Amino acid sequence: MKLVYFAWLRERVGKAGEQVSPPPTVTTVGGLLEWLRGQGGNYAEALKDLSAVRVAVNQEYAGHEAKIGPGDEVALFPPVTGG
Amino acid sequence: MIRVQTEDFDVGAELKALARNGNVGAIVTFTGIVREFSGNHQLSAMTLEHYPGMTERQLAEIEAEARRRWPLDNSLIIHRHGRLEPGENIVLVITTSSHREAAFEAASFLMDWLKTKAPFWKLEDSAKGGGTWVAAKASDDTAADRWAASAKPARKVAG
């Protein structure tokens, strides 16, 4: 699974993206966020407040209940501020 | 039409291109520009980051939604990314229609939805040094919410 990060989430995680292989029990966006947070260090810090984290799966907005799988691109970013 | 680019755009040239269709009775343009002051601190520049791929996809969906809701002849969204200085253009929205109300409402809708859905993030560089990520505003969410699916479409008003 490919993860990509933007804005301050990218800065706090310390990279723009990475390939990850969460355990098979991780099947939803919410499960992925909890698993990532459990990795500690930068991840725990970046994902401290999940109300400030938006998620897109394959470039579409997704809620915490959305299903995810090995081939997906999952993006984590703060609320958008364009325009 | 959607364009996401680092280069500046020429509002006059874009307007002229869209005005060519003989059926156009109303054109509304909105240009967003980098302000020199954010609250009370002076900016030296801002950097707009975006999510390539998702940005274009979101803008196309927002534009398609506007065209479902209002009888537009044409529409254009240009959004810049990269480093921008105060006074520079950030975003351009143009809507054309036979009548003004559809053009005004659709332009307003496009900006409100773009601000809350298109994956862009602003990093402000302070004139004193240091960068700050701009926080999303609740007022932008409120503005976007007034276009909830139940909102009434434009009345037909003579141009």
gemmi code that builds the backbone of each chain (N, CA, C; Angstrom):
import gemmi

chains = {
    "A": [
        ("MET", (0.854, -1.195, 0.000), (0.000, 0.000, 0.000), (0.887, 1.241, 0.000)),
        ("LYS", (0.461, 2.205, -0.840), (1.269, 3.423, -0.936), (0.637, 4.513, -0.061)),
        ("LEU", (1.448, 5.125, 0.795), (0.962, 6.249, 1.593), (1.622, 7.526, 1.093)),
        ("VAL", (0.833, 8.608, 1.009), (1.403, 9.919, 0.676), (0.917, 10.927, 1.703)),
        ("TYR", (1.797, 11.888, 2.008), (1.507, 12.891, 3.036), (1.674, 14.287, 2.448)),
        ("PHE", (0.851, 15.225, 2.926), (0.957, 16.594, 2.432), (0.977, 17.606, 3.579)),
        ("ALA", (1.529, 18.796, 3.249), (1.556, 19.968, 4.145), (2.201, 19.598, 5.488)),
        ("TRP", (1.611, 20.030, 6.618), (2.307, 19.791, 7.886), (2.359, 18.316, 8.276)),
        ("LEU", (1.451, 17.508, 7.706), (1.544, 16.067, 7.981), (2.819, 15.484, 7.355)),
        ("ARG", (3.140, 15.951, 6.155), (4.380, 15.526, 5.486), (5.600, 15.939, 6.326)),
        ("GLU", (5.544, 17.182, 6.818), (6.677, 17.673, 7.625), (6.818, 16.879, 8.927)),
        ("ARG", (5.693, 16.611, 9.574), (5.768, 15.911, 10.871), (6.151, 14.448, 10.720)),
        ("VAL", (5.645, 13.802, 9.659), (6.036, 12.403, 9.431), (7.501, 12.361, 8.981)),
        ("GLY", (7.909, 13.396, 8.245), (9.312, 13.467, 7.832), (9.575, 12.887, 6.454)),
        ("LYS", (8.523, 12.580, 5.693), (8.677, 12.116, 4.308), (7.401, 12.383, 3.524)),
        ("ALA", (7.535, 12.408, 2.185), (6.394, 12.724, 1.324), (5.547, 11.492, 1.043)),
        ("GLY", (6.156, 10.295, 1.170), (5.401, 9.081, 0.902), (6.225, 7.847, 1.201)),
        ("GLU", (5.560, 6.689, 1.196), (6.265, 5.438, 1.480), (5.352, 4.258, 1.150)),
        ("GLN", (5.970, 3.099, 0.975), (5.208, 1.860, 0.818), (5.113, 1.222, 2.197)),
        ("VAL", (3.910, 0.791, 2.585), (3.770, 0.114, 3.880), (3.004, -1.200, 3.683)),
        ("SER", (3.211, -2.127, 4.597), (2.480, -3.399, 4.578), (1.883, -3.641, 5.950)),
        ("PRO", (0.719, -3.017, 6.206), (0.088, -3.242, 7.508), (-0.391, -4.697, 7.620)),
        ("PRO", (-0.596, -5.202, 8.824), (-1.090, -6.576, 8.994), (-2.473, -6.733, 8.355)),
        ("PRO", (-2.859, -7.974, 7.989), (-4.134, -8.198, 7.297), (-5.358, -7.772, 8.104)),
        ("THR", (-5.193, -7.595, 9.419), (-6.329, -7.161, 10.244), (-6.683, -5.692, 9.975)),
        ("VAL", (-5.784, -4.961, 9.312), (-6.048, -3.554, 8.986), (-6.794, -3.501, 7.650)),
        ("THR", (-8.116, -3.247, 7.706), (-8.931, -3.297, 6.484), (-9.665, -1.988, 6.200)),
        ("THR", (-9.558, -1.032, 7.134), (-10.266, 0.238, 6.942), (-9.306, 1.407, 7.162)),
        ("VAL", (-9.746, 2.595, 6.729), (-8.963, 3.820, 6.941), (-8.708, 4.025, 8.435)),
        ("GLY", (-9.761, 3.866, 9.240), (-9.611, 4.038, 10.690), (-8.582, 3.082, 11.269)),
        ("GLY", (-8.631, 1.828, 10.811), (-7.668, 0.822, 11.270), (-6.242, 1.190, 10.874)),
        ("LEU", (-6.096, 1.720, 9.668), (-4.770, 2.127, 9.190), (-4.213, 3.269, 10.046)),
        ("LEU", (-5.074, 4.252, 10.356), (-4.622, 5.398, 11.158), (-4.169, 4.927, 12.546)),
        ("GLU", (-4.943, 4.024, 13.139), (-4.574, 3.506, 14.463), (-3.260, 2.729, 14.391)),
        ("TRP", (-3.107, 1.921, 13.348), (-1.880, 1.131, 13.186), (-0.664, 2.049, 13.007)),
        ("LEU", (-0.850, 3.082, 12.163), (0.263, 4.027, 11.926), (0.647, 4.737, 13.213)),
        ("ARG", (-0.372, 5.168, 13.940), (-0.141, 5.879, 15.190), (0.637, 4.993, 16.163)),
        ("GLY", (0.324, 3.696, 16.102), (0.991, 2.731, 16.962), (2.465, 2.537, 16.616)),
        ("GLN", (2.895, 3.035, 15.450), (4.312, 2.930, 15.082), (5.155, 3.897, 15.914)),
        ("GLY", (4.481, 4.801, 16.622), (5.180, 5.706, 17.546), (5.958, 6.803, 16.844)),
        ("GLY", (6.839, 7.461, 17.574), (7.733, 8.500, 17.037), (6.977, 9.570, 16.265)),
        ("ASN", (7.467, 9.850, 15.043), (6.877, 10.892, 14.208), (5.415, 10.606, 13.892)),
        ("TYR", (5.070, 9.332, 13.705), (3.695, 8.984, 13.342), (2.740, 9.331, 14.477)),
        ("ALA", (3.121, 8.962, 15.693), (2.278, 9.254, 16.852), (2.087, 10.767, 16.987)),
        ("GLU", (3.157, 11.505, 16.743), (3.118, 12.965, 16.858), (2.217, 13.566, 15.763)),
        ("ALA", (2.430, 13.114, 14.510), (1.686, 13.672, 13.374), (0.193, 13.349, 13.473)),
        ("LEU", (-0.138, 12.182, 14.048), (-1.527, 11.718, 14.067), (-2.169, 11.850, 15.449)),
        ("LYS", (-1.572, 12.703, 16.260), (-2.045, 12.918, 17.629), (-3.525, 13.318, 17.641)),
        ("ASP", (-3.873, 14.270, 16.759), (-5.251, 14.771, 16.711), (-5.878, 14.358, 15.374)),
        ("LEU", (-6.628, 13.272, 15.374), (-7.183, 12.762, 14.115), (-8.285, 13.657, 13.548)),
        ("SER", (-8.828, 14.572, 14.378), (-9.851, 15.479, 13.848), (-9.225, 16.464, 12.854)),
        ("ALA", (-7.899, 16.594, 12.862), (-7.207, 17.505, 11.941), (-6.642, 16.766, 10.730)),
        ("VAL", (-7.014, 15.481, 10.584), (-6.454, 14.674, 9.488), (-7.566, 14.288, 8.517)),
        ("ARG", (-7.349, 14.617, 7.224), (-8.272, 14.191, 6.174), (-7.617, 13.053, 5.406)),
        ("VAL", (-8.458, 12.174, 4.827), (-7.926, 10.999, 4.143), (-8.543, 10.885, 2.751)),
        ("ALA", (-7.712, 10.536, 1.779), (-8.212, 10.193, 0.443), (-7.692, 8.805, 0.091)),
        ("VAL", (-8.575, 7.973, -0.470), (-8.181, 6.650, -0.959), (-8.295, 6.686, -2.479)),
        ("ASN", (-7.186, 6.406, -3.145), (-7.124, 6.485, -4.606), (-7.665, 7.823, -5.106)),
        ("GLN", (-7.274, 8.883, -4.412), (-7.540, 10.273, -4.804), (-9.002, 10.695, -4.674)),
        ("GLU", (-9.778, 9.953, -3.852), (-11.134, 10.396, -3.506), (-11.222, 10.461, -1.983)),
        ("TYR", (-11.934, 11.490, -1.466), (-12.088, 11.599, -0.018), (-12.718, 10.329, 0.553)),
        ("ALA", (-12.248, 9.915, 1.709), (-12.752, 8.688, 2.324), (-12.895, 8.882, 3.828)),
        ("GLY", (-13.935, 8.299, 4.400), (-14.153, 8.335, 5.844), (-13.397, 7.207, 6.522)),
        ("HIS", (-13.428, 7.201, 7.858), (-12.675, 6.194, 8.605), (-13.186, 4.771, 8.384)),
        ("GLU", (-14.434, 4.641, 7.927), (-15.011, 3.311, 7.734), (-14.666, 2.743, 6.355)),
        ("ALA", (-14.076, 3.564, 5.472), (-13.798, 3.115, 4.094), (-12.819, 1.943, 4.088)),
        ("LYS", (-13.079, 0.974, 3.185), (-12.226, -0.216, 3.060), (-10.942, 0.136, 2.300)),
        ("ILE", (-9.849, -0.467, 2.710), (-8.586, -0.284, 1.991), (-7.907, -1.635, 1.790)),
        ("GLY", (-7.076, -1.704, 0.756), (-6.372, -2.950, 0.451), (-4.958, -2.673, -0.028)),
        ("PRO", (-4.200, -3.737, -0.299), (-2.773, -3.625, -0.604), (-2.426, -2.723, -1.799)),
        ("GLY", (-3.270, -2.677, -2.839), (-2.896, -1.890, -4.023), (-3.275, -0.417, -3.934)),
        ("ASP", (-3.873, 0.004, -2.822), (-4.425, 1.357, -2.749), (-3.373, 2.429, -2.488)),
        ("GLU", (-3.713, 3.659, -2.966), (-2.924, 4.843, -2.609), (-3.741, 5.609, -1.572)),
        ("VAL", (-3.176, 5.737, -0.374), (-3.891, 6.417, 0.709), (-3.132, 7.693, 1.057)),
        ("ALA", (-3.849, 8.824, 0.985), (-3.220, 10.118, 1.266), (-3.727, 10.655, 2.596)),
        ("LEU", (-2.821, 11.205, 3.396), (-3.171, 11.843, 4.669), (-2.753, 13.299, 4.577)),
        ("PHE", (-3.685, 14.191, 4.938), (-3.366, 15.621, 4.855), (-4.272, 16.435, 5.766)),
        ("PRO", (-3.875, 17.671, 6.079), (-4.742, 18.534, 6.895), (-5.899, 19.077, 6.050)),
        ("PRO", (-6.923, 19.674, 6.687), (-8.004, 20.314, 5.928), (-7.419, 21.281, 4.892)),
        ("VAL", (-8.033, 21.326, 3.712), (-7.439, 22.063, 2.590), (-7.628, 23.579, 2.747)),
        ("THR", (-6.699, 24.340, 2.152), (-6.717, 25.810, 2.302), (-6.393, 26.524, 0.993)),
        ("GLY", (-6.876, 25.979, -0.138), (-6.597, 26.637, -1.423), (-7.560, 27.778, -1.702)),
        ("GLY", (-7.550, 28.225, -2.950), (-8.459, 29.281, -3.398), (-7.968, 30.670, -3.094)),
    ],
    "B": [
        ("MET", (-13.456, 23.817, -18.075), (-12.036, 23.541, -18.289), (-11.282, 23.768, -16.987)),
        ("ILE", (-10.267, 22.941, -16.801), (-9.491, 22.975, -15.568), (-8.027, 23.160, -15.936)),
        ("ARG", (-7.342, 24.048, -15.266), (-5.889, 24.112, -15.445), (-5.223, 24.318, -14.086)),
        ("VAL", (-4.206, 23.509, -13.806), (-3.433, 23.627, -12.564), (-2.005, 23.875, -13.013)),
        ("GLN", (-1.445, 25.002, -12.610), (-0.170, 25.421, -13.204), (0.618, 26.308, -12.249)),
        ("THR", (1.927, 26.423, -12.502), (2.746, 27.353, -11.704), (2.734, 28.737, -12.354)),
        ("GLU", (2.573, 28.802, -13.695), (2.652, 30.073, -14.412), (1.457, 30.966, -14.079)),
        ("ASP", (1.647, 32.252, -14.281), (0.571, 33.220, -14.125), (-0.447, 33.012, -15.255)),
        ("PHE", (-1.598, 33.665, -15.103), (-2.594, 33.644, -16.177), (-2.980, 35.065, -16.517)),
        ("ASP", (-3.541, 35.240, -17.723), (-3.941, 36.559, -18.209), (-5.475, 36.601, -18.219)),
        ("VAL", (-6.037, 37.307, -17.247), (-7.498, 37.331, -17.084), (-8.182, 37.821, -18.359)),
        ("GLY", (-7.631, 38.875, -18.948), (-8.220, 39.459, -20.153), (-8.269, 38.470, -21.310)),
        ("ALA", (-7.165, 37.757, -21.487), (-7.086, 36.805, -22.604), (-8.059, 35.644, -22.393)),
        ("GLU", (-8.169, 35.187, -21.133), (-9.081, 34.070, -20.837), (-10.530, 34.491, -21.068)),
        ("LEU", (-10.847, 35.715, -20.635), (-12.201, 36.253, -20.802), (-12.582, 36.334, -22.267)),
        ("LYS", (-11.660, 36.875, -23.039), (-11.889, 37.062, -24.464), (-12.157, 35.717, -25.142)),
        ("ALA", (-11.377, 34.717, -24.750), (-11.528, 33.394, -25.361), (-12.908, 32.814, -25.065)),
        ("LEU", (-13.396, 33.016, -23.830), (-14.695, 32.444, -23.456), (-15.864, 33.248, -24.011)),
        ("ALA", (-15.621, 34.532, -24.323), (-16.704, 35.396, -24.790), (-17.017, 35.164, -26.261)),
        ("ARG", (-16.221, 34.331, -26.928), (-16.388, 34.157, -28.385), (-17.715, 33.518, -28.779)),
        ("ASN", (-18.224, 32.647, -27.910), (-19.499, 31.988, -28.214), (-20.622, 33.034, -28.296)),
        ("GLY", (-21.327, 33.071, -29.401), (-22.331, 34.112, -29.654), (-23.527, 34.085, -28.735)),
        ("ASN", (-23.750, 32.973, -28.024), (-24.936, 32.849, -27.191), (-24.720, 33.393, -25.770)),
        ("VAL", (-23.473, 33.798, -25.467), (-23.157, 34.247, -24.112), (-23.773, 35.609, -23.844)),
        ("GLY", (-24.548, 35.704, -22.748), (-25.127, 36.981, -22.378), (-24.532, 37.531, -21.109)),
        ("ALA", (-23.823, 36.688, -20.357), (-23.283, 37.107, -19.065), (-21.981, 36.357, -18.776)),
        ("ILE", (-20.987, 37.098, -18.326), (-19.712, 36.483, -17.933), (-19.364, 36.997, -16.547)),
        ("VAL", (-19.080, 36.079, -15.630), (-18.626, 36.466, -14.296), (-17.205, 35.942, -14.126)),
        ("THR", (-16.315, 36.803, -13.643), (-14.963, 36.328, -13.347), (-14.630, 36.625, -11.901)),
        ("PHE", (-13.926, 35.703, -11.283), (-13.394, 35.905, -9.938), (-11.895, 35.628, -9.991)),
        ("THR", (-11.102, 36.560, -9.459), (-9.656, 36.346, -9.363), (-9.246, 36.434, -7.900)),
        ("GLY", (-8.580, 35.419, -7.407), (-8.050, 35.423, -6.039), (-6.583, 35.833, -6.098)),
        ("ILE", (-6.188, 36.725, -5.194), (-4.849, 37.322, -5.219), (-4.185, 37.169, -3.845)),
        ("VAL", (-2.872, 36.994, -3.826), (-2.133, 36.867, -2.565), (-2.149, 38.216, -1.845)),
        ("ARG", (-2.646, 38.219, -0.600), (-2.667, 39.450, 0.201), (-1.302, 39.698, 0.823)),
        ("GLU", (-1.022, 40.974, 1.069), (0.271, 41.313, 1.672), (0.255, 41.059, 3.178)),
        ("PHE", (-0.938, 41.177, 3.772), (-1.031, 40.961, 5.210), (-1.948, 39.780, 5.504)),
        ("SER", (-1.514, 38.938, 6.448), (-2.350, 37.859, 6.920), (-2.618, 38.212, 8.370)),
        ("GLY", (-3.847, 38.641, 8.687), (-4.096, 39.189, 10.024), (-3.250, 40.445, 10.141)),
        ("ASN", (-2.362, 40.485, 11.144), (-1.526, 41.677, 11.253), (-0.055, 41.411, 10.933)),
        ("HIS", (0.259, 40.211, 10.396), (1.662, 40.042, 10.013), (1.867, 40.081, 8.510)),
        ("GLN", (3.010, 40.671, 8.146), (3.295, 40.912, 6.742), (3.912, 39.668, 6.101)),
        ("LEU", (3.428, 39.326, 4.912), (3.950, 38.158, 4.208), (5.042, 38.553, 3.239)),
        ("SER", (6.063, 37.695, 3.094), (7.020, 37.931, 2.013), (6.592, 37.115, 0.793)),
        ("ALA", (5.945, 35.969, 1.048), (5.470, 35.115, -0.053), (4.620, 34.002, 0.544)),
        ("MET", (3.969, 33.243, -0.323), (3.339, 32.012, 0.147), (3.630, 30.905, -0.846)),
        ("THR", (3.645, 29.679, -0.336), (3.882, 28.542, -1.212), (2.654, 27.648, -1.169)),
        ("LEU", (2.117, 27.371, -2.353), (0.944, 26.508, -2.447), (1.370, 25.108, -2.845)),
        ("GLU", (1.063, 24.159, -1.949), (1.335, 22.754, -2.229), (0.020, 22.127, -2.698)),
        ("HIS", (0.096, 21.101, -3.543), (-1.140, 20.411, -3.916), (-0.869, 18.934, -4.131)),
        ("TYR", (-1.937, 18.198, -4.390), (-1.857, 16.743, -4.558), (-2.113, 16.458, -6.038)),
        ("PRO", (-1.050, 16.381, -6.842), (-1.233, 16.203, -8.289), (-2.090, 14.967, -8.567)),
        ("GLY", (-2.987, 15.085, -9.487), (-3.891, 13.967, -9.789), (-5.211, 14.184, -9.074)),
        ("MET", (-5.172, 14.184, -7.744), (-6.420, 14.398, -6.997), (-6.929, 15.822, -7.212)),
        ("THR", (-6.011, 16.784, -7.316), (-6.431, 18.176, -7.531), (-7.270, 18.290, -8.802)),
        ("GLU", (-6.750, 17.772, -9.895), (-7.449, 17.861, -11.175), (-8.789, 17.121, -11.107)),
        ("ARG", (-8.768, 15.971, -10.460), (-9.974, 15.170, -10.339), (-11.054, 15.912, -9.539)),
        ("GLN", (-10.654, 16.517, -8.419), (-11.610, 17.256, -7.593), (-12.156, 18.475, -8.330)),
        ("LEU", (-11.260, 19.218, -8.989), (-11.715, 20.419, -9.709), (-12.687, 20.036, -10.821)),
        ("ALA", (-12.405, 18.933, -11.518), (-13.298, 18.492, -12.599), (-14.661, 18.105, -12.031)),
        ("GLU", (-14.674, 17.455, -10.848), (-15.952, 17.070, -10.232), (-16.753, 18.294, -9.805)),
        ("ILE", (-16.047, 19.285, -9.252), (-16.707, 20.517, -8.797), (-17.303, 21.255, -9.997)),
        ("GLU", (-16.536, 21.316, -11.075), (-17.016, 21.979, -12.287), (-18.230, 21.240, -12.863)),
        ("ALA", (-18.157, 19.914, -12.882), (-19.277, 19.132, -13.417), (-20.535, 19.368, -12.583)),
        ("GLU", (-20.360, 19.474, -11.268), (-21.504, 19.720, -10.378), (-22.126, 21.091, -10.687)),
        ("ALA", (-21.286, 22.105, -10.908), (-21.802, 23.445, -11.240), (-22.613, 23.395, -12.528)),
        ("ARG", (-22.127, 22.603, -13.474), (-22.808, 22.563, -14.771), (-24.099, 21.753, -14.713)),
        ("ARG", (-24.199, 20.845, -13.721), (-25.469, 20.148, -13.501), (-26.500, 21.092, -12.889)),
        ("ARG", (-26.002, 22.010, -12.027), (-26.933, 22.862, -11.282), (-27.372, 24.113, -12.026)),
        ("TRP", (-26.500, 24.649, -12.884), (-26.818, 25.911, -13.555), (-26.639, 25.767, -15.059)),
        ("PRO", (-27.439, 26.499, -15.843), (-27.322, 26.422, -17.305), (-26.132, 27.261, -17.806)),
        ("LEU", (-24.933, 26.722, -17.664), (-23.737, 27.463, -18.078), (-23.383, 27.127, -19.524)),
        ("ASP", (-22.909, 28.119, -20.245), (-22.373, 27.848, -21.580), (-20.941, 27.346, -21.462)),
        ("ASN", (-20.227, 27.913, -20.491), (-18.835, 27.527, -20.341), (-18.356, 27.845, -18.929)),
        ("SER", (-17.260, 27.241, -18.550), (-16.664, 27.548, -17.249), (-15.178, 27.247, -17.324)),
        ("LEU", (-14.431, 27.953, -16.485), (-12.978, 27.788, -16.463), (-12.498, 27.939, -15.027)),
        ("ILE", (-11.645, 27.022, -14.601), (-10.974, 27.168, -13.298), (-9.475, 27.051, -13.561)),
        ("ILE", (-8.731, 28.072, -13.158), (-7.263, 27.978, -13.196), (-6.774, 28.169, -11.768)),
        ("HIS", (-5.954, 27.263, -11.278), (-5.401, 27.401, -9.922), (-3.897, 27.233, -10.001)),
        ("ARG", (-3.186, 28.194, -9.425), (-1.713, 28.106, -9.458), (-1.197, 27.380, -8.217)),
        ("HIS", (0.028, 26.851, -8.317), (0.722, 26.302, -7.158), (2.169, 26.750, -7.208)),
        ("GLY", (2.911, 26.448, -6.160), (4.295, 26.903, -6.090), (4.405, 28.201, -5.289)),
        ("ARG", (5.519, 28.918, -5.466), (5.769, 30.119, -4.660), (5.132, 31.355, -5.301)),
        ("LEU", (4.340, 32.084, -4.508), (3.635, 33.265, -5.012), (3.867, 34.436, -4.075)),
        ("GLU", (4.087, 35.606, -4.643), (4.331, 36.797, -3.821), (3.059, 37.642, -3.704)),
        ("PRO", (3.000, 38.512, -2.685), (1.822, 39.376, -2.543), (1.522, 40.118, -3.846)),
        ("GLY", (0.244, 40.188, -4.200), (-0.161, 40.852, -5.431), (-0.282, 39.894, -6.606)),
        ("GLU", (0.277, 38.686, -6.472), (0.181, 37.734, -7.583), (-1.171, 37.027, -7.588)),
        ("ASN", (-1.581, 36.601, -8.786), (-2.810, 35.826, -8.940), (-2.646, 34.428, -8.351)),
        ("ILE", (-3.702, 33.925, -7.693), (-3.708, 32.539, -7.212), (-4.687, 31.704, -8.035)),
        ("VAL", (-5.903, 32.223, -8.153), (-6.973, 31.407, -8.737), (-7.856, 32.273, -9.632)),
        ("LEU", (-8.359, 31.659, -10.696), (-9.294, 32.336, -11.594), (-10.492, 31.418, -11.832)),
        ("VAL", (-11.673, 31.984, -11.667), (-12.906, 31.258, -12.006), (-13.691, 32.130, -12.978)),
        ("ILE", (-14.083, 31.567, -14.099), (-14.947, 32.285, -15.046), (-16.149, 31.399, -15.362)),
        ("THR", (-17.324, 32.009, -15.333), (-18.529, 31.288, -15.744), (-19.243, 32.129, -16.797)),
        ("THR", (-19.771, 31.476, -17.816), (-20.542, 32.205, -18.823), (-21.889, 31.528, -18.984)),
        ("SER", (-22.902, 32.366, -19.200), (-24.268, 31.849, -19.327), (-25.083, 32.831, -20.163)),
        ("SER", (-26.308, 32.443, -20.482), (-27.177, 33.381, -21.193), (-27.612, 34.506, -20.265)),
        ("HIS", (-27.696, 34.187, -18.945), (-28.243, 35.151, -17.995), (-27.333, 35.297, -16.782)),
        ("ARG", (-27.401, 36.464, -16.160), (-26.418, 36.785, -15.130), (-26.530, 35.944, -13.870)),
        ("GLU", (-27.777, 35.609, -13.477), (-27.918, 34.953, -12.172), (-27.199, 33.605, -12.119)),
        ("ALA", (-27.333, 32.838, -13.193), (-26.654, 31.536, -13.240), (-25.138, 31.742, -13.183)),
        ("ALA", (-24.643, 32.729, -13.912), (-23.191, 32.966, -13.953), (-22.669, 33.400, -12.577)),
        ("PHE", (-23.389, 34.319, -11.909), (-22.976, 34.781, -10.568), (-22.994, 33.616, -9.570)),
        ("GLU", (-24.110, 32.911, -9.536), (-24.251, 31.847, -8.532), (-23.248, 30.723, -8.756)),
        ("ALA", (-23.066, 30.340, -10.017), (-22.149, 29.239, -10.306), (-20.709, 29.628, -9.946)),
        ("ALA", (-20.330, 30.883, -10.195), (-18.958, 31.324, -9.864), (-18.749, 31.268, -8.352)),
        ("SER", (-19.753, 31.722, -7.621), (-19.693, 31.720, -6.167), (-19.611, 30.285, -5.628)),
        ("PHE", (-20.427, 29.425, -6.180), (-20.420, 28.007, -5.820), (-19.056, 27.373, -6.094)),
        ("LEU", (-18.503, 27.633, -7.276), (-17.211, 27.039, -7.645), (-16.128, 27.438, -6.636)),
        ("MET", (-16.099, 28.706, -6.251), (-15.086, 29.146, -5.282), (-15.310, 28.521, -3.905)),
        ("ASP", (-16.576, 28.496, -3.466), (-16.869, 27.948, -2.138), (-16.507, 26.467, -2.057)),
        ("TRP", (-16.830, 25.718, -3.089), (-16.525, 24.279, -3.055), (-15.042, 24.019, -3.248)),
        ("LEU", (-14.445, 24.824, -4.136), (-12.998, 24.668, -4.377), (-12.208, 24.862, -3.072)),
        ("LYS", (-12.603, 25.876, -2.310), (-11.855, 26.193, -1.080), (-11.936, 25.085, -0.036)),
        ("THR", (-13.006, 24.294, -0.075), (-13.159, 23.265, 0.951), (-12.890, 21.850, 0.438)),
        ("LYS", (-12.711, 21.690, -0.885), (-12.539, 20.340, -1.433), (-11.261, 20.118, -2.234)),
        ("ALA", (-10.776, 21.151, -2.935), (-9.594, 20.930, -3.779), (-8.351, 20.827, -2.889)),
        ("PRO", (-7.530, 19.782, -3.093), (-6.403, 19.553, -2.170), (-5.198, 20.473, -2.419)),
        ("PHE", (-5.348, 21.710, -1.918), (-4.264, 22.695, -1.910), (-4.013, 23.092, -0.458)),
        ("TRP", (-2.754, 23.434, -0.156), (-2.407, 23.915, 1.187), (-1.469, 25.102, 1.057)),
        ("LYS", (-1.768, 26.163, 1.839), (-0.962, 27.387, 1.781), (0.022, 27.439, 2.936)),
        ("LEU", (1.277, 27.672, 2.594), (2.323, 27.905, 3.595), (2.738, 29.362, 3.472)),
        ("GLU", (2.502, 30.145, 4.527), (2.861, 31.570, 4.486), (4.278, 31.767, 4.990)),
        ("ASP", (5.081, 32.478, 4.183), (6.424, 32.858, 4.625), (6.321, 34.248, 5.220)),
        ("SER", (6.671, 34.381, 6.483), (6.594, 35.685, 7.124), (7.761, 36.558, 6.681)),
        ("ALA", (7.524, 37.882, 6.582), (8.609, 38.814, 6.232), (9.704, 38.739, 7.296)),
        ("LYS", (9.325, 38.352, 8.517), (10.307, 38.247, 9.604), (11.032, 36.899, 9.596)),
        ("GLY", (10.677, 36.026, 8.674), (11.286, 34.697, 8.608), (10.360, 33.653, 9.211)),
        ("GLY", (10.486, 32.420, 8.748), (9.645, 31.335, 9.270), (8.404, 31.143, 8.425)),
        ("GLY", (7.882, 29.915, 8.423), (6.692, 29.601, 7.632), (5.579, 29.083, 8.516)),
        ("THR", (4.342, 29.392, 8.155), (3.177, 28.932, 8.916), (2.155, 28.340, 7.951)),
        ("TRP", (1.726, 27.115, 8.227), (0.645, 26.532, 7.419), (-0.651, 27.226, 7.793)),
        ("VAL", (-1.376, 27.680, 6.783), (-2.654, 28.359, 7.012), (-3.665, 27.337, 7.527)),
        ("ALA", (-4.419, 27.710, 8.559), (-5.442, 26.808, 9.100), (-6.741, 26.992, 8.323)),
        ("ALA", (-7.477, 25.901, 8.134), (-8.773, 25.982, 7.456), (-9.722, 26.812, 8.310)),
        ("LYS", (-10.600, 27.562, 7.638), (-11.527, 28.444, 8.367), (-12.926, 27.834, 8.422)),
        ("ALA", (-13.550, 27.934, 9.598), (-14.925, 27.447, 9.742), (-15.856, 28.224, 8.811)),
        ("SER", (-15.542, 29.516, 8.572), (-16.409, 30.331, 7.708), (-16.418, 29.801, 6.272)),
        ("ASP", (-15.316, 29.164, 5.852), (-15.293, 28.565, 4.509), (-16.201, 27.337, 4.447)),
        ("ASP", (-16.227, 26.573, 5.547), (-17.122, 25.408, 5.599), (-18.571, 25.866, 5.538)),
        ("THR", (-18.865, 26.952, 6.281), (-20.232, 27.478, 6.306), (-20.630, 27.947, 4.907)),
        ("ALA", (-19.700, 28.626, 4.228), (-19.985, 29.118, 2.876), (-20.258, 27.953, 1.931)),
        ("ALA", (-19.477, 26.880, 2.071), (-19.667, 25.718, 1.189), (-20.981, 25.015, 1.500)),
        ("ASP", (-21.352, 24.987, 2.800), (-22.557, 24.264, 3.218), (-23.837, 24.877, 2.666)),
        ("ARG", (-23.795, 26.193, 2.359), (-25.050, 26.793, 1.875), (-25.417, 26.268, 0.489)),
        ("TRP", (-24.470, 25.561, -0.157), (-24.775, 24.962, -1.465), (-25.118, 23.478, -1.322)),
        ("ALA", (-25.539, 23.075, -0.159), (-25.915, 21.671, 0.069), (-26.912, 21.240, -0.996)),
        ("ALA", (-26.966, 19.932, -1.237), (-27.735, 19.394, -2.372), (-29.173, 19.919, -2.437)),
        ("SER", (-29.738, 20.296, -1.289), (-31.130, 20.747, -1.274), (-31.296, 22.187, -1.768)),
        ("ALA", (-30.165, 22.900, -1.927), (-30.248, 24.315, -2.321), (-30.994, 24.462, -3.644)),
        ("LYS", (-31.752, 25.537, -3.742), (-32.548, 25.753, -4.942), (-31.655, 26.210, -6.094)),
        ("PRO", (-31.901, 25.732, -7.309), (-31.139, 26.242, -8.456), (-31.537, 27.677, -8.781)),
        ("ALA", (-30.760, 28.302, -9.614), (-31.009, 29.705, -9.961), (-32.368, 29.878, -10.616)),
        ("ARG", (-33.049, 30.961, -10.254), (-34.251, 31.331, -10.985), (-33.810, 31.884, -12.326)),
        ("LYS", (-34.696, 31.771, -13.288), (-34.361, 32.371, -14.595), (-34.722, 33.851, -14.534)),
        ("VAL", (-33.707, 34.691, -14.672), (-33.928, 36.133, -14.657), (-33.315, 36.679, -15.938)),
        ("ALA", (-34.034, 37.537, -16.604), (-33.515, 38.079, -17.870), (-32.189, 38.794, -17.614)),
        ("GLY", (-31.233, 38.569, -18.510), (-29.870, 39.053, -18.360), (-29.760, 40.551, -18.360)),
    ],
}
model = gemmi.Model(1)
for chain_id, residues in chains.items():
    chain = gemmi.Chain(chain_id)
    for i, (resn, *xyz) in enumerate(residues, 1):
        res = gemmi.Residue()
        res.name, res.seqid = resn, gemmi.SeqId(i, " ")
        for name, pos in zip(("N", "CA", "C"), xyz):
            atom = gemmi.Atom()
            atom.name, atom.element = name, gemmi.Element(name[0])
            atom.pos, atom.b_iso = gemmi.Position(*pos), 0.0
            res.add_atom(atom)
        chain.add_residue(res)
    model.add_chain(chain)
structure = gemmi.Structure()
structure.add_model(model)
structure.setup_entities()
